[in-house]
Amino acid sequence: DAGITQSPRHKVTETGTPVTLRCHQTENHRYMYWYRQDPGHGLRLIHYSYGVKDTDKGEVSDGYSVSRSKTEDFLLTLESATSSQTSVYFCAISGTSGTDTQYFGPGTRLTVL
Amino acid sequence: ELKVEQNPLFLSMQEGKNYTIYCNYSTTSDRLYWYRQDPGKSLESLFVLLSNGAVKQEGRLMASLDTKARLSTLHITAAVHDLSATYFCALAEYQLIWGAGTKLIIKP
């Protein structure tokens, strides 16, 4: 299995608070992704990164920001969490191309009250 | 607009039966992925199909790709309970475009 960890694995927070989720990889893969998964919506791409300090928006990026200061770490920040951001968040990595096989982390379940 | 449509979205079947999940897409890409997700778990890569006519098989699962028809299928042969999961197809464009997933329940 690809070495991908996510932290925290579970988090409950209140509306309006900032939240940061971390994705860490040990595979030295170039691409990293953040998805959210909600019932009835499948997987939706939030942001992705194609290198250190190189990031771009996905289809549901509003309310989220990301940073990648090292190859191995990709952070997702909810500046002011809302109840609509309650979801399961998955990090994924892929090698040399945005269309390579993606390998997924274990996920973070976030609840915003 | 890029679209990847799976059907059915939900399938309940008996052990021992055969069935097929369909993945239709709207572009001319020739690379498509199938993933599996167990309840409460992460996604696991099953197959990557790289060209027209590609066929991959593992155990009771067989995936195929017809780029002319813009269709991929995931065929389940003699289903067993352990294959119960949600199956996603994902089309490779500049990034992966995901289908909505097919939740498969196989009853003993």
Chai-1 contact restraints between the chains, C-beta under 6 A:
chainA,res_idxA,chainB,res_idxB,connection_type,confidence,min_distance_angstrom,max_distance_angstrom,comment,restraint_id
A,G42,B,W98,contact,1.0,0.0,6.0,A-B,restraint_1
A,G42,B,A100,contact,1.0,0.0,6.0,A-B,restraint_2
A,G42,B,G101,contact,1.0,0.0,6.0,A-B,restraint_3
A,L43,B,W98,contact,1.0,0.0,6.0,A-B,restraint_4
A,G98,B,Y94,contact,1.0,0.0,6.0,A-B,restraint_5
A,G98,B,Q95,contact,1.0,0.0,6.0,A-B,restraint_6
A,T99,B,A92,contact,1.0,0.0,6.0,A-B,restraint_7
A,T101,B,S45,contact,1.0,0.0,6.0,A-B,restraint_8
A,T101,B,V48,contact,1.0,0.0,6.0,A-B,restraint_9
A,F104,B,S42,contact,1.0,0.0,6.0,A-B,restraint_10
A,F104,B,L43,contact,1.0,0.0,6.0,A-B,restraint_11
A,P106,B,S42,contact,1.0,0.0,6.0,A-B,restraint_12
A,G107,B,S42,contact,1.0,0.0,6.0,A-B,restraint_13
